[in-house]
Amino acid sequence: MTAPFLNLALVAHVDHGKTTLVDAMLAATGVFGSHETRVERVLDSSDQERERGITILAKAASVMWKGTRINLVDTPGHADFGGEVERALAMVDGILLLVDAAEGPLPQTRYVLSKALDRHLPAVLVLNKVDRPDARPDEVIEEIYQLFFDLSTADSHIEFPIVSTIARQGRAVRGIGVPGPESDLAPLLDTIIEHIPVPKGDATAPLQALVTNLDASDYLGRLAIGRVVEGTLRAGQTVALCHIDPDEPPLRRRLTVLMGFEGLKRVEVEERAAGDLFLIGGFPEVEIGDTLADPDNPRALPRLEVDEPVLRMTFGVNTSPLAGKDGGKFLTSRHIRERLEREVLGNVSIRIGPTSSPEVIEVAGRGELQLAVLIESMRREGFEMQVSRPEVILREIEDAPHEPVERAVIDVPDEHVGTVTQAAAPRKGTVVELRPGDRGRTIVTLVAPARGLLGFRSQLMTATRGTALIHQHHDGWMPWAGELPHRAGGAIISDRAGTTAAYSLDNLQKRGELFVGAGEDVYEGMIIGENSRTAELPANPTRQKQLTNIRTVNVDEAINLRPHRELTLEMAIEWIAADELVEVTPKSIRVRKRYLTESDRKLAVKRSAY
């Protein structure tokens, strides 16, 4: 007889300690052996997750506690990765809601909790970081209750146990308080077993299992990850795969491997009963949302539904004169298309579509961060491409165009509140709440068109000297707000190919801010800086100082180049205009005009006028 089990998702705002708490639970239940080296945030396994300090992909592990197996699913906190959150919630029967005892519930807390309550999942509230000097647990609990009142659709949602924790030290206490020095995580683990319900489902019914995620193995090929809803999944049995098209007959095939989660490992098992999580091999055609069913009675489950994308941009072949010279291995439209098609198979919140050019593909997603992570992943895999500025996806409502609205919650020092409101006004942003915070900071909540907040993060970071914290999430639709301002200055454009010279850049830095330093390769149409005025400025960045036999103080004046602005991928995507592109290679991020020569640019302007 198999041990009883529970399925639990950890949900919270970014940086409130989900992955750290998973580490502590794995350690407390003996998953890490005495001989093993502990790695912080062990489930954040990709380079980008570690570098950015966020969870991008939902992941699963399991722990044993008092004879009960607890399947843990760690979810992202960013709204941009909401597709991962929604898939994770389809696998579980309850949630562990983490909230920072000082910061309280923040935008993504609201977002992930709303998704969980839509599924009527019971919650255990974990008040984390209660040892912080600025912790305010009583106020935070009131804010959490208010959040539940705002989001709940049933009275039972408001009834939840509270556990206070210091996740990085692996200590917990029931109720509101600070765990003592001798405490461990037993109070939290006991509370989970007491309050998270046992999965429902009839293990003797005809098989129905929902695929919620995909993975791949060098030895086993494509793996499907999901949850058995009804019946029992057994190793070696023949099952039917129900596709998205109900008119298409189900595929019938024998499972080559059946696995489950044990600690951080995936182990082969004989069976997985209703309610349990599984990994299977043997179906290379499987996609997210498919149903594994009884071959004699194949009945498909409702497919996973996720929020629609709100932003789109184009991915195309790199056509710059420097294409192929930066270590790129995958340069063609076929390579890019195949990679994007693989991404769509495993990411239900990404959409791809055709454009007027066969070498350019439209990609739609939930936000700037999600699209930037995809581009960065491809870049690290050796892809070269050029991408456009993100645009919002419009929706026709009552025969009028509507655009997506974003709600931004900004935590800034008190002296910069005016900076935020002034920056938001021209972007059609409306301040809806101004709440004094702690430690001389204020929480500013504003609502604005999604396209008005493109590039807002970078502007705010510059204006507040990096002291602002901003979080955004989708907040509905509004009628088209008209034209919005983009950036303050025009582009400084190289008018020829060559290598940048310090003498020339010294003169150009008086006209604006540069994106390149001395000794860098440039080409005609490449953007090398931002003009201090709104007009575009063609320039020659390669001009060398003329040598003469005359020596004077003025002629021999030393060149003093200021540090140039190093464009990151996110900064470049936000900065460019509609007629510009970001050139992405494994080694470089460059910005360029869509049409490289000045004559082609003038011709494009004339064509657009007709």
C-alpha positions in Angstrom: 0.0 0.0 0.0 1.4 3.4 -1.0 1.9 6.1 1.6 -0.7 9.0 1.8 0.3 12.1 -0.1 -0.6 15.8 -0.5 -0.1 18.2 -3.3 1.0 21.8 -2.4 2.0 24.9 -4.3 4.1 27.7 -2.8 2.9 31.1 -4.0 4.1 34.5 -3.2 5.4 37.8 -4.5 8.9 38.0 -5.9 11.7 37.7 -3.2 9.4 36.8 -0.3 11.3 33.5 0.2 9.4 30.7 -1.6 12.5 28.9 -3.0 14.4 29.5 0.3 11.6 27.9 2.2 11.6 24.9 -0.1 15.4 24.5 0.6 14.6 24.6 4.4 11.8 22.0 4.1 14.1 19.7 2.0 16.8 20.0 4.7 14.3 19.5 7.6 13.0 16.3 6.1 16.4 14.7 5.4 16.4 15.1 1.6 20.0 16.4 1.8 22.4 13.7 2.9 25.1 14.5 5.4 27.7 14.1 2.7 26.0 16.4 0.2 27.0 20.0 -0.4 24.0 22.3 0.2 23.2 24.8 -2.7 21.1 27.8 -1.9 17.8 28.0 -3.9 18.3 24.5 -5.2 15.2 24.6 -7.4 16.3 27.7 -9.2 18.5 25.7 -11.4 18.9 27.8 -14.5 21.6 30.5 -14.9 19.0 33.2 -15.5 17.0 32.3 -12.3 20.1 32.5 -10.2 21.3 35.8 -11.8 18.0 37.5 -11.7 17.1 36.1 -8.2 13.7 35.0 -9.4 11.9 31.8 -10.2 11.0 31.6 -13.9 9.8 27.9 -14.3 7.5 26.1 -11.9 9.3 23.0 -10.4 8.4 20.1 -8.2 10.0 18.1 -5.4 8.7 16.0 -2.6 9.4 15.4 1.1 8.2 12.8 3.6 6.8 13.9 7.0 5.3 11.6 9.5 4.4 8.9 6.9 2.9 11.4 4.5 4.5 12.4 1.2 4.2 16.1 0.5 4.6 17.0 -3.2 5.9 20.6 -3.4 5.5 22.8 -6.5 7.5 26.0 -6.4 5.9 28.7 -8.6 7.2 32.0 -10.1 6.1 35.3 -8.4 6.2 37.5 -11.5 2.9 38.1 -13.3 4.8 37.7 -16.6 5.2 34.0 -15.8 1.5 33.6 -15.0 1.2 30.6 -17.4 3.6 28.7 -15.1 1.6 29.6 -12.0 -1.7 28.5 -13.6 -0.2 25.2 -14.7 1.2 24.6 -11.2 -2.1 25.3 -9.5 -3.8 22.6 -11.8 -1.5 20.0 -10.1 -2.3 20.8 -6.4 -5.0 20.7 -3.7 -3.8 23.6 -1.6 -1.3 26.5 -1.4 1.3 27.8 1.0 1.0 31.6 0.8 4.2 33.3 1.7 4.2 37.0 2.8 7.1 39.1 4.0 6.4 40.2 7.5 7.8 43.7 6.7 6.7 44.3 3.1 3.2 42.8 3.4 1.1 41.6 0.4 2.4 43.2 -2.8 1.1 43.1 -6.4 2.1 39.6 -7.3 0.8 38.3 -3.9 -2.6 39.5 -5.1 -2.1 38.0 -8.6 -1.1 34.5 -7.5 -3.7 34.4 -4.7 -6.5 35.4 -7.0 -5.6 32.5 -9.3 -5.5 30.1 -6.4 -8.9 31.3 -5.0 -10.4 30.9 -8.5 -9.7 27.2 -8.1 -11.0 27.2 -4.5 -7.7 26.0 -3.1 -7.4 26.2 0.7 -4.4 28.2 2.0 -1.9 28.0 4.8 -0.5 31.5 5.5 3.3 31.7 6.1 4.5 35.0 7.6 8.1 34.9 6.6 11.1 37.0 7.7 9.6 37.8 11.1 13.1 38.4 12.5 13.5 41.6 10.3 14.0 44.7 12.5 11.2 46.4 10.5 8.8 43.5 10.7 5.2 44.6 11.4 3.3 41.2 11.6 0.0 42.5 13.1 -0.4 45.1 10.4 0.5 42.7 7.7 -2.0 40.1 8.9 -4.7 42.8 8.7 -3.6 43.6 5.1 -3.8 39.9 4.2 -7.3 39.5 5.6 -8.3 42.6 3.6 -6.8 41.0 0.5 -8.7 37.8 1.1 -12.0 39.8 1.5 -11.3 41.6 -1.8 -10.6 38.4 -3.7 -12.7 35.7 -2.0 -15.8 34.2 -3.5 -16.6 31.9 -0.6 -16.6 32.3 3.2 -14.3 29.3 3.6 -11.5 31.2 1.9 -11.1 33.5 4.9 -10.4 30.6 7.3 -6.7 29.8 7.2 -4.0 28.9 9.7 -1.0 31.2 10.3 2.6 30.1 10.7 5.5 32.5 11.4 8.8 31.5 9.9 12.5 32.5 9.4 12.9 30.4 6.2 16.7 30.9 5.8 17.2 29.5 9.3 14.6 26.7 9.0 12.6 27.9 12.0 8.8 28.1 12.5 6.1 28.7 15.1 2.3 28.5 14.9 0.5 31.8 15.0 2.1 35.2 15.1 5.5 35.4 16.7 9.2 34.9 16.4 10.4 31.3 16.5 12.8 30.5 19.3 16.5 29.5 18.7 15.6 25.8 19.3 12.7 25.8 16.8 12.6 23.9 13.6 10.0 23.6 10.7 7.9 20.9 12.5 5.1 23.4 13.2 4.8 24.3 9.5 5.0 20.7 8.3 2.4 19.6 10.9 0.1 22.5 9.9 0.3 21.4 6.2 -0.7 17.8 7.0 -3.6 19.0 9.2 -5.1 21.6 6.8 -4.3 20.7 3.2 -6.9 18.2 2.0 -6.1 14.8 0.6 -6.4 14.7 -3.2 -9.8 13.6 -4.6 -10.3 11.1 -7.3 -11.3 7.4 -7.7 -8.3 5.2 -8.3 -10.6 2.5 -9.7 -12.3 4.7 -12.3 -11.3 4.8 -16.0 -8.0 6.7 -16.4 -7.9 10.4 -16.9 -4.6 12.3 -16.4 -3.9 15.9 -17.3 -0.5 17.0 -18.8 0.5 20.3 -17.3 4.2 20.6 -18.2 6.8 19.1 -20.6 10.5 18.2 -20.2 13.1 16.3 -22.2 15.7 13.7 -21.6 18.7 12.7 -23.7 17.7 9.0 -23.1 13.9 9.1 -22.9 13.0 11.9 -25.3 10.0 14.1 -24.5 8.6 13.7 -21.0 5.1 14.7 -19.9 4.5 16.0 -16.4 1.1 16.2 -14.8 -1.5 14.9 -12.4 -3.7 11.8 -12.4 -7.3 13.0 -12.0 -9.1 9.7 -12.1 -8.0 6.1 -12.3 -4.5 4.7 -12.0 -1.5 5.1 -14.3 0.7 2.0 -14.4 4.1 1.4 -15.9 4.0 -0.5 -19.2 0.3 0.0 -19.7 -1.2 1.2 -23.0 -3.0 4.5 -22.8 -4.8 6.9 -25.2 -3.6 10.4 -25.8 -6.4 12.9 -26.4 -5.2 15.9 -28.5 -6.6 19.4 -28.8 -8.7 18.5 -31.9 -11.7 16.4 -30.7 -12.2 15.1 -34.2 -8.7 13.6 -34.3 -8.7 10.0 -33.1 -6.6 9.5 -29.9 -3.2 8.0 -30.2 -2.7 4.6 -28.4 0.7 3.7 -27.2 2.5 1.9 -24.4 4.2 3.9 -21.7 8.0 3.4 -21.9 8.6 4.8 -18.4 6.6 6.1 -15.4 8.3 8.2 -12.8 7.4 10.1 -9.6 9.1 12.8 -7.5 11.2 11.7 -4.5 13.0 14.6 -2.9 14.8 16.3 -5.8 15.1 13.2 -7.8 12.8 11.5 -10.4 12.5 7.8 -9.7 10.8 5.1 -11.6 7.5 3.8 -10.0 5.1 1.0 -10.7 1.9 3.2 -10.5 0.5 6.6 -9.8 -3.1 6.7 -8.4 -5.7 9.4 -8.7 -4.5 12.7 -7.3 -0.8 12.0 -7.6 1.8 13.7 -9.8 3.6 11.8 -12.6 6.3 11.9 -15.3 5.9 9.7 -18.3 7.8 8.9 -21.5 6.7 7.3 -24.7 4.6 10.0 -26.3 6.8 12.3 -28.5 3.6 14.0 -29.7 2.3 15.0 -26.3 1.5 18.7 -25.6 0.5 20.7 -22.6 -3.2 20.4 -21.9 -3.5 16.9 -23.4 -5.3 14.1 -21.6 -3.9 10.6 -21.0 -7.0 8.4 -20.9 -8.3 4.8 -20.8 -7.8 3.3 -24.3 -11.2 1.6 -24.1 -13.0 4.7 -22.9 -10.9 7.8 -23.9 -12.5 10.9 -22.4 -10.6 14.2 -22.6 -10.4 16.6 -19.6 -11.0 20.4 -20.1 -7.8 21.9 -21.4 -5.8 24.3 -19.3 -6.9 27.9 -19.8 -4.4 30.8 -19.2 -4.6 34.5 -19.6 -4.1 35.8 -23.1 -0.8 37.6 -24.1 -0.9 41.4 -24.0 2.4 42.3 -25.7 3.9 41.2 -29.1 7.2 41.8 -30.8 8.9 40.4 -33.9 11.9 38.0 -34.0 13.9 38.0 -37.3 17.1 37.0 -39.0 20.0 39.3 -38.1 20.6 41.4 -41.2 23.3 43.8 -39.9 26.8 43.9 -41.5 28.2 42.3 -38.3 25.9 39.3 -38.6 27.7 36.0 -38.0 30.8 37.7 -36.5 29.9 37.4 -32.8 30.0 33.7 -32.2 26.4 32.9 -33.3 25.7 29.3 -34.3 22.1 29.6 -35.3 21.5 32.3 -37.8 18.7 31.4 -40.2 15.0 31.9 -40.0 14.5 28.1 -39.9 16.7 27.9 -36.8 14.7 30.7 -35.1 11.3 29.3 -36.0 12.2 25.8 -34.8 13.4 27.1 -31.5 10.3 29.2 -31.0 8.0 26.3 -31.9 9.8 24.3 -29.2 9.2 27.1 -26.8 5.5 27.2 -27.5 5.2 23.4 -26.9 6.4 23.9 -23.3 5.0 27.4 -22.6 1.3 27.9 -22.9 1.4 31.7 -22.4 3.6 32.3 -25.5 2.1 32.6 -29.0 3.8 32.8 -32.3 2.4 33.8 -35.7 3.4 34.8 -39.2 4.3 38.2 -40.6 4.5 39.7 -44.1 8.1 38.4 -44.3 9.0 34.7 -44.1 12.2 35.6 -42.2 10.3 37.5 -39.4 8.1 35.8 -36.8 5.7 37.5 -34.4 5.9 36.4 -30.8 3.3 37.4 -28.2 3.7 37.1 -24.4 2.5 38.3 -21.0 5.1 41.0 -20.4 8.4 42.5 -21.1 10.2 40.3 -18.6 8.9 37.1 -20.1 9.9 38.1 -23.6 13.3 39.3 -22.4 14.0 36.0 -20.7 13.1 34.1 -23.8 15.5 36.2 -25.9 18.3 35.9 -23.4 17.8 32.1 -23.3 18.1 31.9 -27.1 21.1 34.2 -27.1 22.9 32.0 -24.6 22.1 29.0 -26.8 24.0 30.6 -29.7 21.2 32.3 -31.6 21.5 35.6 -33.4 18.5 37.6 -34.2 17.0 41.1 -34.4 13.9 42.0 -32.4 11.5 44.9 -32.5 10.0 47.1 -29.8 7.1 45.4 -27.9 3.6 46.6 -28.9 0.4 46.1 -27.1 -2.3 43.7 -28.5 -5.5 45.6 -29.0 -9.0 44.1 -28.4 -12.3 45.2 -30.0 -14.8 45.8 -27.2 -18.2 47.3 -28.3 -16.9 48.1 -31.7 -14.1 50.3 -30.3 -10.3 49.5 -29.9 -9.3 48.8 -26.3 -5.8 48.4 -25.0 -4.5 46.6 -21.9 -4.1 48.4 -18.6 -1.3 47.9 -16.1 -1.4 48.5 -12.4 2.0 49.5 -11.1 2.9 49.6 -7.4 6.0 51.6 -6.7 7.9 51.7 -3.5 10.1 54.8 -3.4 11.9 57.1 -0.8 9.6 60.0 0.2 11.7 62.6 -1.6 11.1 60.9 -5.0 7.2 60.7 -4.8 7.0 63.8 -7.0 9.5 62.2 -9.4 7.1 59.3 -9.9 4.0 61.3 -10.4 5.7 63.7 -12.9 7.1 60.7 -14.9 3.7 59.0 -15.0 1.6 62.0 -16.1 2.7 62.2 -19.7 2.3 58.4 -20.0 -1.4 58.8 -19.1 -0.8 57.3 -15.7 -3.2 58.0 -12.9 -2.2 57.8 -9.2 -5.0 55.8 -7.4 -3.3 55.4 -4.0 -0.6 57.1 -2.1 0.3 55.2 1.1 3.0 56.1 3.6 5.3 53.2 4.2 8.1 52.5 6.7 11.7 53.6 6.8 11.0 57.0 5.0 9.4 55.3 2.0 6.0 55.7 0.2 3.9 53.2 -1.8 2.5 54.8 -4.9 -0.1 52.9 -6.9 -0.9 54.0 -10.4 -2.9 52.8 -13.3 -1.7 53.4 -16.9 -2.0 52.0 -20.4 0.5 49.1 -20.8 2.4 50.8 -23.6 2.7 53.9 -21.4 4.8 51.8 -19.0 7.2 50.5 -21.6 10.5 51.9 -20.5 9.1 53.3 -17.4 11.1 51.1 -15.1 14.4 52.2 -16.6 13.4 55.9 -16.4 12.3 55.5 -12.8 15.6 53.7 -11.8 17.6 56.5 -13.3 15.5 59.3 -11.7 15.6 57.7 -8.3 19.2 56.6 -8.4 18.2 52.9 -8.3 16.2 53.2 -5.1 12.7 52.5 -6.5 11.0 49.1 -6.4 8.3 48.7 -9.1 5.9 45.8 -9.7 3.3 45.6 -12.5 0.4 43.4 -13.4 -2.4 43.3 -15.9 -5.5 45.2 -14.7 -8.1 45.0 -17.5 -8.8 47.0 -20.6 -9.4 50.6 -21.5 -10.3 52.6 -24.7 -7.3 53.5 -26.8 -5.6 56.4 -25.1 -4.1 58.1 -28.1 -0.4 58.8 -28.8 2.0 58.7 -25.9 5.5 60.1 -25.6 8.3 57.6 -25.8 11.9 58.8 -25.1 13.3 62.3 -24.6 16.0 62.4 -27.2 16.6 61.3 -30.8 19.0 58.6 -31.9 22.7 59.4 -32.8 23.3 57.2 -35.9 26.6 56.2 -37.3 26.7 57.3 -41.0 29.5 54.8 -42.0 31.2 51.6 -41.1 34.5 51.4 -39.2 36.0 51.5 -35.8 35.1 54.2 -33.3 37.8 56.7 -32.4 38.1 58.5 -29.1 38.7 61.8 -30.9 35.3 61.6 -32.6 33.4 60.3 -29.6 34.8 63.2 -27.5 33.0 65.6 -29.8 29.8 63.5 -29.9 29.5 63.1 -26.1 28.8 66.9 -26.0 25.7 66.3 -28.1 24.2 63.5 -25.9 24.8 60.2 -24.2 26.8 57.5 -26.0 26.2 53.7 -26.1 29.6 52.8 -27.4 33.2 53.3 -26.4 36.4 53.8 -28.4 37.7 50.9 -30.5 34.3 49.3 -31.2 33.1 48.1 -34.6 30.1 50.1 -36.0 28.2 50.1 -39.2 26.1 52.5 -41.2 22.6 52.8 -39.5 23.8 51.5 -36.1 22.6 53.7 -33.2 25.6 54.8 -31.1 23.9 57.1 -28.6 20.9 59.3 -27.6 20.8 62.9 -28.7 20.1 65.5 -26.0 17.5 66.9 -28.5 14.6 65.2 -30.1 16.0 65.2 -33.6 18.0 62.3 -35.0 21.7 63.0 -35.5 23.7 61.2 -38.2 27.4 61.3 -37.2 30.8 60.0 -38.0 32.2 58.1 -34.9 35.3 56.9 -36.7 37.0 60.2 -37.5 40.6 60.2 -36.2 42.5 63.3 -35.1 44.5 64.8 -37.9 48.2 64.8 -37.4 50.1 68.0 -37.9 53.6 69.4 -37.1 52.1 72.3 -35.2 52.1 71.9 -31.4 49.8 74.1 -29.2 48.0 73.8 -26.0 44.6 73.5 -27.8 45.8 70.9 -30.3 47.3 68.7 -27.6 44.4 68.9 -25.2 43.8 65.5 -23.7 40.7 63.5 -24.6 38.5 62.6 -21.7 35.7 60.2 -22.6 32.9 59.8 -20.1 31.7 56.2 -19.3 29.2 55.2 -22.0 25.8 53.6 -21.2 26.0 49.8 -21.4 22.7 48.8 -22.8 21.2 45.6 -21.3 18.7 43.6 -23.3 15.7 45.0 -21.3 17.0 48.6 -21.6 17.5 48.2 -25.3 14.1 46.7 -26.0 12.4 49.5 -24.0 14.5 52.3 -25.5 14.1 51.7 -29.3 11.4 53.3 -31.4 9.0 51.6 -33.9 11.5 52.1 -36.8 14.4 50.6 -34.8 15.6 47.1 -33.9 17.7 45.4 -31.2 20.5 43.2 -32.7 21.0 40.3 -30.3 24.1 38.0 -30.6 25.8 35.7 -28.1 28.4 38.5 -27.4 26.7 41.8 -28.0 23.5 43.9 -27.7 23.3 46.6 -30.3 20.6 49.0 -31.5 20.1 49.9 -35.1 17.7 51.5 -37.5 15.4 49.2 -39.3 16.6 50.7 -42.6 20.4 51.2 -42.4 21.0 53.9 -45.1 19.6 57.4 -44.8 18.2 57.2 -48.3 16.2 54.0 -47.4 14.9 55.7 -44.3 13.7 58.7 -46.2 12.0 56.5 -48.8 10.3 54.5 -46.0 8.9 57.8 -44.5 7.5 58.8 -47.9 5.9 55.4 -48.4 4.2 55.6 -44.9 2.7 58.9 -45.8 0.6 57.4 -48.6 
